[in-house]
Every structure is written in C-alpha cells, then in structure tokens.
Amino acid sequence: MSAFDKAISFTKKFLVDECEIIFVKKKITTIRITDSEISEIKQVFNQGFCGRLIQGRKISSFQTNNEKQLENIMEKSLNTHACLKPKCFWKKLPSEDKYPTIKKTRDRKLEDVSGNLSTDIAHEMINSALDEKINTVSGSLNIISEHFEISNSSGLEVSDDGTYIAGLINVESELGETPVSGIGQYGCRMLNGFSPEKIGQDAKKMCIDSINPRKCDDEKYSIIFEPYSVGELLAFVMAPNFHSKVVTERKSCFSNYLQNKIASEEFNLIDDPHVPDGIGSKAFDDEGVKTRITHIVEKGMFKSTFSNLFDSFKDDTESTGNASRATSMMGRGLEAIPFSAPHNMLIKSGDVSEEEMIKETKRGLIIGRLWYTYSINPIVGDFSCTARSGIKMIKNGEITHPVKPVRIIHNLPILLQSISQIGNNPRKVMQWASLPSITPSIRAENIKISPI
C-alpha cells in the first residue's frame, strides 16, 4: 500500500477530516578531512514517515522510521487531539497542481557514485589546498541522493527525486606572527557543475593572502562584502526579517515598511526556487504547494514576505510555497511540522566587477568571511558579526595589506540603505546548517569597525 493509500485508509477508518503523510528516503555519503588527510568515510541509508492529522481544526503530528508501526503511531497522535486547541484560521491541505519543470536537480552519476570516486573528489579538494605555507587542511564532502513523497486526503500524491553535492575546505597557516585561516566552499546538484579543485584553491588563497595581518583603526570604512560573507548575512540577519509570521507579529525591523523603501535602489532580493542546479530548487514545497519566484525586495522596496500554509492561513493570505522540512543536511527532511523558509535567496547581480569596486574605494576593507553572525535586537535590526580571515585593507583604490580580526556591530536597515555598489560576480553559497543563497559582492558605506 502506498503512502497515499495509507492516508486515505486512515482518514476513512478514523473519520479524520484531513491526513498528510510524508515519506523520505536518503543515501548520505560523508567524507571528513582532518590533518590534511581523509579521516572518515561514512555512508548512511535512512528512511521514514511523518505528517499531520487534522480533526476539527486541531492539528497533531507524527513521525516514525518503522512503516509497520505507522498506523499505530498515527492513532496515538490522533488521541492527543483532546488536549489541543483548534486552529480556527486553518483552511485545507493542498490538492495536486501543475508544477513547473526545474532543470538540473537530479544526477544519476551522484545517485550511483562509488566510494572510490567520492574519495578521489575529496583528495582533489585536499591536494588543491596544499602549499608550503599551509600547515593543515580540514573539511568535509557530502553527497546526498533522496526520494521524497507527499500524499494527503485532498488527493495530492506527488514525488521528487534529487541529488546534492557540497564540499568545504578550511586551511590554516602559522607562517606569520599570527595564525590565519581560509575557507573554500561550494554546493550544487550535478556532478559536472562541482569543482573540487576550486574549493581548495579558494581556501588556500584566502589563507595565504591573510598572512602577517596588521591591526586596523577603530573607525568607519567602506566595506566590500564578498559572496561568502554576504551569504552569512543573508542567512542569519536578513532572511528572518522577511518571514510572514515575524513581520505580522511585528518582530521584524521591517514590520512597518511593507510596500515601502527599505534599501538602496540597487538592491533586489529574490527567493528563486526555480534556479537550475540550485541547492534549494524544487517544483513544489514540503506541503505540496507549487513553488514560485518571490520578489522580496525590488529596487529597494519591500514587496513581499514568504510563508507556508499555516502562516498564510493565520494572516488570511495565500501561501508563497515556502514550506520546509529541511534538516542540517541538504535536501528535504522528516520534520513533522513544516516551517517557512526561503528556497534560494538570490541578490540580483549588478554591473560592476569587484576589481572596479576596489578601484573606486578610497579607504575600505574587503571582508571575505564572517563568523558568529547573529541578531542583537531583531525588532530594530541590530546585529553583530566577526571577521577573522580574508580581510584586506584598501587605500586609494588598491589592496595594501591583510588585516587582523575585526568585529562589526551594525544595523540592518542602515546597512541596506548604505549599499553603494553590487557586483557582477554571483556565487552559490551555503552556510553551515542554513539556507542556500546566490549572491555577488556588495559594497556598503560608513560601517564602524572594531579591531579585536
């Protein structure tokens, strides 16, 4: 019996208003790199079921890895309804729709990847990062293939197969007076779009370029945030402020500014689940709602939020197709209760190169990497982050020397309004345990820097 048949059978047997069943099957290959060599190779196969039961607008959830216990688990979930309050705003689970075709989200080569090929890829990452100035190389390679099914009592029965590959390399050098590091990272859906050599080379370059850094002055600078650091800001500072629930509950620094200008006119922020080869690309979200391209900020104007069914019903609006059951790994997970999240946060590229940005900067810094990025006061938009490597001083249009770690304590609305240039060098970026993004370099003005 299929998951759909189980949902219909359970609905009829227990007279449930609505039933949703999710089935996920994954193969995960993980290679860990420690002390410049492969330290662990692990392959995991897992599968399971989860979903929701809705009776009298009371919503309970269930999850199990044992198919034989599925009906029993669902019945136990239904028994909790006596303790629940009805969600009076709830409407209905979605029915099947016509979904768009997304290119490059499944690769047979990654589905059938061998252990030998996986280790060869990891060795390429390591070897491209090695240098006489580098002391140690660490990192990881993850290759995932998955099958996802969603069925419900409204007649929805759809499935999706996807593949993912992501590599990360950290390198460290103790050559100068102060230890420095560098990072290289990339993730995509197709093997032929993945370059293990570039990951190692990016990490090596950032590290070597950071050797013998100097302390900078405690003052305001023009800052060129490179793609990896912009991705960090998108994931941990910007994106939460455009969640429909956060905006409606006035916990966003932009709650009072929907349909108003919040950023420089050059700034365009889009959630695009239809990007070919995008880590978060999908035709339907994790509730079965058709995905769509959402223009969140357009020419500096706050145009739209993102939502799932629950949040949109609560606001008496329509879901934007942003239900997610994602886990720390790439792809879809077994979270019984979906949450709202972007698929691929994309900053539209500008028309200047990073080299041109540098030439037009009189006094500034390049920030290649950010750590410990978090909101201090989300309601007003204050945030903090630390740059520890990949920092370079710019004077009169030229890079002069690497810079020691600095801390940035700033404000998101002020940051967005101070953007002066957006680069033409977009890159796919995925922060650890966070959302994927596609972003170029960005230059912003008058940002206070505090040396550490």
C-alpha positions as CSV (number, residue, x, y, z in Angstrom):
1,M,0.0,0.0,0.0
2,S,1.4,3.4,-1.0
3,A,1.6,6.4,1.4
4,F,-1.3,7.9,-0.4
5,D,-3.4,4.8,0.2
6,K,-2.4,4.7,3.8
7,A,-3.6,8.3,4.2
8,I,-7.0,7.7,2.6
9,S,-7.4,4.4,4.5
10,F,-6.6,6.1,7.9
11,T,-8.9,9.0,7.1
12,K,-11.9,6.8,6.4
13,K,-11.2,4.4,9.3
14,F,-10.9,7.1,12.0
15,L,-13.2,9.7,10.3
16,V,-10.3,12.2,10.3
17,D,-11.0,15.5,8.4
18,E,-7.6,15.6,6.8
19,C,-4.4,13.5,6.8
20,E,-1.0,14.2,5.4
21,I,1.9,11.6,5.0
22,I,5.4,12.4,4.1
23,F,7.9,9.7,3.1
24,V,11.7,10.4,2.7
25,K,14.4,8.1,1.7
26,K,18.0,9.2,1.7
27,K,21.5,8.0,0.9
28,I,24.2,10.1,2.5
29,T,27.9,9.8,1.8
30,T,30.1,11.8,4.1
31,I,33.9,12.1,4.0
32,R,35.7,14.0,6.8
33,I,39.1,15.6,6.3
34,T,41.4,16.1,9.3
35,D,45.1,17.0,9.4
36,S,45.3,17.1,5.6
37,E,44.0,13.6,5.0
38,I,40.8,11.7,4.9
39,S,39.9,10.6,8.5
40,E,36.5,9.1,8.0
41,I,34.3,7.7,5.2
42,K,30.7,7.0,6.1
43,Q,27.6,6.1,4.2
44,V,24.2,6.2,5.8
45,F,20.8,4.9,4.4
46,N,17.7,6.1,6.2
47,Q,14.0,6.5,5.5
48,G,10.9,7.4,7.5
49,F,7.4,8.8,7.6
50,C,6.0,11.9,9.1
51,G,2.9,14.1,8.7
52,R,-0.1,15.7,10.3
53,L,-3.6,14.8,11.3
54,I,-6.4,17.4,11.3
55,Q,-9.7,16.9,13.0
56,G,-12.0,19.8,14.0
57,R,-9.1,22.1,13.0
58,K,-7.0,20.6,15.7
59,I,-3.6,19.6,14.3
60,S,-1.3,16.9,15.6
61,S,1.8,15.4,14.1
62,F,3.6,12.0,14.0
63,Q,6.9,10.6,12.9
64,T,8.3,7.1,12.6
65,N,11.1,5.1,10.8
66,N,9.1,1.9,11.1
67,E,6.4,1.5,8.4
68,K,4.8,-1.4,10.2
69,Q,4.1,1.0,13.2
70,L,2.8,3.8,11.0
71,E,-0.9,3.4,11.6
72,N,-0.3,2.8,15.4
73,I,1.8,6.0,15.6
74,M,-0.9,7.9,13.7
75,E,-3.6,6.6,16.1
76,K,-1.6,7.7,19.1
77,S,-1.2,11.1,17.5
78,L,-4.9,11.4,17.0
79,N,-5.5,10.6,20.7
80,T,-3.7,13.8,21.6
81,H,-6.5,15.9,20.0
82,A,-8.5,16.1,23.2
83,C,-5.7,18.2,24.7
84,L,-5.3,20.5,21.7
85,K,-7.0,23.8,20.9
86,P,-8.5,24.2,17.4
87,K,-6.7,26.5,14.9
88,C,-9.8,28.4,13.8
89,F,-8.0,30.0,10.9
90,W,-7.0,26.7,9.3
91,K,-8.4,26.1,5.9
92,K,-7.4,23.0,3.9
93,L,-4.4,20.9,2.8
94,P,-3.5,21.5,-0.8
95,S,-4.6,19.3,-3.8
96,E,-2.5,18.4,-6.7
97,D,-1.4,21.2,-9.0
98,K,0.5,21.7,-12.3
99,Y,4.1,22.0,-11.2
100,P,7.0,23.7,-13.1
101,T,9.9,21.7,-14.5
102,I,13.2,22.6,-12.8
103,K,16.4,21.7,-14.6
104,K,19.4,20.1,-13.1
105,T,18.1,18.8,-9.7
106,R,18.8,15.1,-10.2
107,D,22.1,13.5,-11.4
108,R,22.2,9.7,-11.9
109,K,26.0,9.9,-11.5
110,L,25.6,11.2,-8.0
111,E,22.9,8.6,-7.2
112,D,25.3,5.8,-8.2
113,V,28.5,7.5,-7.0
114,S,31.1,4.9,-5.8
115,G,33.3,5.1,-2.7
116,N,36.4,5.3,-4.9
117,L,35.0,8.3,-6.9
118,S,34.0,10.0,-3.6
119,T,37.5,9.7,-2.1
120,D,39.0,10.9,-5.4
121,I,36.9,14.0,-5.2
122,A,37.9,14.6,-1.6
123,H,41.6,14.1,-2.4
124,E,41.3,16.7,-5.2
125,M,39.9,19.1,-2.6
126,I,42.9,18.4,-0.3
127,N,45.6,18.5,-2.9
128,S,44.5,21.8,-4.4
129,A,44.7,23.3,-0.9
130,L,48.2,22.1,-0.1
131,D,51.1,24.6,-0.1
132,E,54.4,25.1,1.7
133,K,52.7,28.0,3.6
134,I,49.7,25.9,4.7
135,N,50.1,23.9,7.9
136,T,46.8,21.9,7.9
137,V,43.8,21.2,5.8
138,S,40.4,20.1,7.2
139,G,36.9,19.9,5.8
140,S,34.2,17.6,4.5
141,L,32.5,16.3,1.4
142,N,28.8,15.4,1.4
143,I,26.9,13.6,-1.4
144,I,23.2,13.0,-1.0
145,S,20.5,11.4,-3.1
146,E,16.9,11.4,-1.9
147,H,13.4,10.3,-2.8
148,F,10.5,12.4,-1.3
149,E,6.8,11.7,-1.4
150,I,3.9,13.7,-0.1
151,S,0.3,12.4,0.0
152,N,-2.8,13.8,1.6
153,S,-6.5,13.2,1.8
154,S,-7.2,16.1,-0.6
155,G,-6.0,13.9,-3.4
156,L,-2.4,15.2,-3.5
157,E,0.1,12.5,-4.5
158,V,3.5,13.8,-5.7
159,S,7.1,12.7,-5.5
160,D,10.5,14.2,-6.2
161,D,14.0,12.8,-6.6
162,G,17.0,14.9,-6.0
163,T,20.8,14.8,-5.6
164,Y,23.2,17.2,-3.8
165,I,27.0,17.5,-3.5
166,A,28.8,20.0,-1.3
167,G,32.4,20.4,-0.3
168,L,34.1,22.6,2.4
169,I,37.8,23.1,3.0
170,N,39.4,25.0,5.9
171,V,43.1,25.7,5.8
172,E,45.4,27.2,8.5
173,S,48.8,28.7,8.4
174,E,51.2,29.6,11.2
175,L,53.8,31.1,9.0
176,G,53.5,34.7,10.2
177,E,53.3,36.2,13.6
178,T,49.6,35.4,13.9
179,P,47.8,32.1,12.9
180,V,45.5,32.7,9.9
181,S,42.9,30.6,8.1
182,G,41.0,30.4,4.8
183,I,37.8,28.8,3.6
184,G,36.6,27.3,0.3
185,Q,33.1,26.1,-0.2
186,Y,30.7,25.1,-3.0
187,G,27.4,23.1,-3.4
188,C,25.3,22.1,-6.3
189,R,23.0,19.3,-7.6
190,M,25.0,18.0,-10.6
191,L,28.5,16.3,-10.5
192,N,29.7,18.1,-13.6
193,G,29.0,21.5,-12.0
194,F,31.2,20.7,-9.0
195,S,34.8,21.8,-8.9
196,P,36.8,20.2,-6.0
197,E,40.0,22.0,-7.1
198,K,38.4,25.4,-6.9
199,I,37.2,24.8,-3.3
200,G,40.8,24.0,-2.2
201,Q,42.3,26.9,-4.2
202,D,39.8,29.4,-2.8
203,A,40.7,28.3,0.8
204,K,44.4,28.4,0.1
205,K,44.3,31.9,-1.5
206,M,42.3,33.4,1.4
207,C,44.7,31.9,3.9
208,I,47.9,32.9,2.2
209,D,46.6,36.4,1.4
210,S,45.9,36.8,5.2
211,I,49.4,36.1,6.4
212,N,51.0,38.8,8.5
213,P,47.9,40.9,9.1
214,R,48.0,44.3,10.6
215,K,45.6,45.9,13.1
216,C,43.3,48.5,11.6
217,D,42.0,51.7,13.2
218,D,38.7,51.8,15.1
219,E,36.7,53.9,12.7
220,K,34.2,53.8,9.8
221,Y,35.1,52.3,6.4
222,S,33.6,51.4,3.0
223,I,33.2,47.6,3.2
224,I,33.2,45.2,0.2
225,F,31.5,42.1,1.4
226,E,32.5,39.1,-0.8
227,P,29.8,36.4,-1.6
228,Y,30.6,34.1,1.3
229,S,30.2,36.9,3.9
230,V,27.1,38.2,2.1
231,G,25.6,34.7,2.4
232,E,26.3,34.7,6.1
233,L,24.4,38.0,6.5
234,L,21.5,36.7,4.3
235,A,21.1,33.5,6.3
236,F,21.4,34.8,9.9
237,V,20.4,38.5,9.7
238,M,18.3,39.4,6.6
239,A,16.1,36.4,5.8
240,P,14.3,36.1,9.2
241,N,13.0,39.6,8.8
242,F,11.0,38.7,5.7
243,H,9.2,35.7,7.3
244,S,5.5,36.5,7.1
245,K,4.9,35.4,10.8
246,V,7.8,37.6,12.0
247,V,6.5,40.6,10.0
248,T,2.9,40.1,11.1
249,E,3.8,39.8,14.8
250,R,5.9,42.9,14.5
251,K,9.2,41.2,15.4
252,S,10.9,42.3,12.2
253,C,12.7,45.5,11.8
254,F,10.7,46.0,8.6
255,S,7.2,45.2,10.0
256,N,6.0,48.7,9.4
257,Y,7.6,49.1,6.0
258,L,5.8,46.6,3.6
259,Q,5.4,48.3,0.2
260,N,7.9,51.0,1.4
261,K,11.5,51.7,0.6
262,I,14.0,49.9,2.9
263,A,17.2,49.7,0.9
264,S,19.3,51.3,-1.8
265,E,17.6,51.2,-5.2
266,E,20.3,48.9,-6.5
267,F,19.3,46.2,-4.1
268,N,17.0,43.4,-5.3
269,L,16.3,40.3,-3.2
270,I,14.5,37.4,-4.7
271,D,13.6,33.9,-3.4
272,D,14.0,31.8,-6.6
273,P,13.2,28.0,-6.2
274,H,13.5,27.6,-10.0
275,V,17.2,28.2,-10.4
276,P,18.8,25.3,-12.4
277,D,21.3,23.4,-10.2
278,G,20.3,25.4,-7.1
279,I,20.6,23.7,-3.7
280,G,17.1,24.8,-2.7
281,S,15.4,24.4,-6.1
282,K,12.2,22.5,-6.2
283,A,8.9,22.4,-8.1
284,F,6.7,22.1,-5.0
285,D,7.4,22.8,-1.4
286,D,7.3,20.4,1.5
287,E,3.5,20.7,1.8
288,G,2.9,20.1,-1.9
289,V,2.2,23.7,-2.8
290,K,3.6,24.8,-6.1
291,T,6.7,27.0,-5.7
292,R,7.0,30.4,-7.2
293,I,9.6,33.2,-7.6
294,T,9.0,35.7,-4.9
295,H,10.4,39.3,-5.2
296,I,11.0,40.2,-1.6
297,V,12.8,43.5,-2.2
298,E,12.6,45.1,-5.6
299,K,14.6,48.3,-6.3
300,G,14.9,48.9,-2.6
301,M,11.1,48.4,-2.0
302,F,9.9,45.8,0.5
303,K,7.5,43.9,-1.7
304,S,6.7,40.5,-0.2
305,T,7.2,38.1,2.6
306,F,7.5,34.3,2.4
307,S,5.1,31.8,4.1
308,N,3.8,28.3,4.4
309,L,0.1,27.2,4.7
310,F,-0.2,27.6,8.5
311,D,1.3,31.2,8.5
312,S,-0.6,32.3,5.4
313,F,-4.0,31.0,6.7
314,K,-3.3,32.8,10.0
315,D,-2.9,36.0,8.1
316,D,-5.8,35.2,5.7
317,T,-3.4,35.3,2.7
318,E,-2.1,32.7,0.2
319,S,1.0,30.5,0.8
320,T,4.0,31.5,-1.2
321,G,5.1,27.9,-1.4
322,N,7.8,28.2,1.2
323,A,7.0,25.2,3.5
324,S,10.2,23.5,4.5
325,R,11.1,20.3,6.4
326,A,14.8,20.8,5.9
327,T,17.4,19.4,8.3
328,S,21.1,20.3,8.8
329,M,21.9,18.3,5.7
330,M,20.9,19.4,2.3
331,G,17.5,18.4,0.9
332,R,14.2,17.6,2.4
333,G,13.8,16.1,5.9
334,L,11.4,14.4,8.3
335,E,10.2,17.4,10.3
336,A,6.5,16.6,11.0
337,I,5.6,20.3,11.3
338,P,6.9,22.4,8.4
339,F,8.2,25.9,8.9
340,S,8.5,28.8,6.5
341,A,11.9,29.3,4.8
342,P,13.3,30.6,1.6
343,H,14.5,28.2,-1.1
344,N,17.3,30.1,-2.8
345,M,17.9,33.6,-1.5
346,L,19.2,35.5,-4.5
347,I,20.6,39.0,-4.7
348,K,20.3,40.3,-8.3
349,S,23.8,41.0,-9.7
350,G,24.9,44.5,-10.6
351,D,27.1,45.6,-13.5
352,V,30.5,46.3,-11.8
353,S,33.3,43.9,-11.1
354,E,34.9,43.5,-7.7
355,E,38.1,44.9,-9.2
356,E,36.1,48.1,-10.2
357,M,34.7,48.3,-6.7
358,I,38.2,48.2,-5.3
359,K,39.5,50.9,-7.6
360,E,36.6,53.2,-6.7
361,T,37.2,52.8,-2.9
362,K,39.4,55.4,-1.2
363,R,39.5,53.8,2.2
364,G,37.9,50.5,2.9
365,L,38.1,46.8,3.7
366,I,37.3,43.6,1.9
367,I,35.6,41.1,4.1
368,G,35.9,37.5,2.7
369,R,34.4,35.6,5.6
370,L,32.2,36.2,8.6
371,W,31.7,34.2,11.8
372,Y,29.4,34.4,14.8
373,T,26.7,36.4,13.0
374,Y,23.5,36.9,14.9
375,S,20.8,39.5,15.7
376,I,21.2,41.5,18.9
377,N,17.8,43.2,18.7
378,P,15.8,41.9,15.7
379,I,13.0,44.4,16.2
380,V,15.3,47.3,15.4
381,G,17.7,45.3,13.2
382,D,20.9,45.5,15.3
383,F,23.3,42.6,14.6
384,S,26.8,41.5,15.4
385,C,29.4,39.6,13.4
386,T,33.1,38.8,13.4
387,A,35.6,38.7,10.5
388,R,38.6,36.5,11.3
389,S,40.2,35.9,8.0
390,G,40.1,37.1,4.4
391,I,40.2,40.8,5.5
392,K,42.2,43.2,3.3
393,M,42.8,46.9,3.5
394,I,42.0,49.2,0.6
395,K,43.7,52.6,0.2
396,N,43.2,54.8,-2.8
397,G,41.8,52.0,-5.0
398,E,44.5,49.4,-4.2
399,I,44.8,46.5,-1.8
400,T,47.6,47.3,0.6
401,H,47.8,44.5,3.3
402,P,45.8,41.9,5.2
403,V,44.0,43.0,8.4
404,K,43.7,41.3,11.8
405,P,40.3,40.2,13.0
406,V,37.6,42.8,13.5
407,R,34.1,42.9,14.9
408,I,31.1,44.7,13.2
409,I,28.1,45.8,15.3
410,H,25.7,47.4,12.9
411,N,22.1,47.8,12.0
412,L,20.4,46.0,9.1
413,P,18.1,48.9,7.8
414,I,21.1,51.2,7.8
415,L,23.3,48.6,6.1
416,L,20.8,48.1,3.3
417,Q,20.3,51.8,2.8
418,S,24.1,52.4,2.6
419,I,24.7,49.9,-0.3
420,S,26.6,51.8,-3.0
421,Q,27.5,49.0,-5.4
422,I,26.5,45.4,-6.3
423,G,29.0,43.2,-8.1
424,N,28.6,41.1,-11.2
425,N,30.2,38.0,-9.6
426,P,27.4,35.9,-8.3
427,R,28.2,32.7,-6.4
428,K,26.2,29.9,-4.9
429,V,26.8,29.9,-1.1
430,M,25.5,27.7,1.6
431,Q,26.3,28.4,5.2
432,W,26.6,25.5,7.7
433,A,23.1,24.2,8.7
434,S,21.4,27.1,7.0
435,L,19.7,28.2,3.8
436,P,21.3,28.4,0.4
437,S,21.9,31.7,-1.3
438,I,23.2,33.1,-4.6
439,T,24.9,36.4,-4.2
440,P,27.6,38.7,-5.7
441,S,29.9,41.0,-3.7
442,I,28.3,44.1,-2.2
443,R,29.9,47.4,-1.2
444,A,28.3,49.4,1.7
445,E,29.5,52.7,3.2
446,N,30.2,54.1,6.7
447,I,30.4,50.9,8.6
448,K,32.1,51.0,12.0
449,I,34.9,48.5,12.6
450,S,36.2,47.5,15.9
451,P,39.6,45.7,16.0
452,I,39.7,42.6,18.1
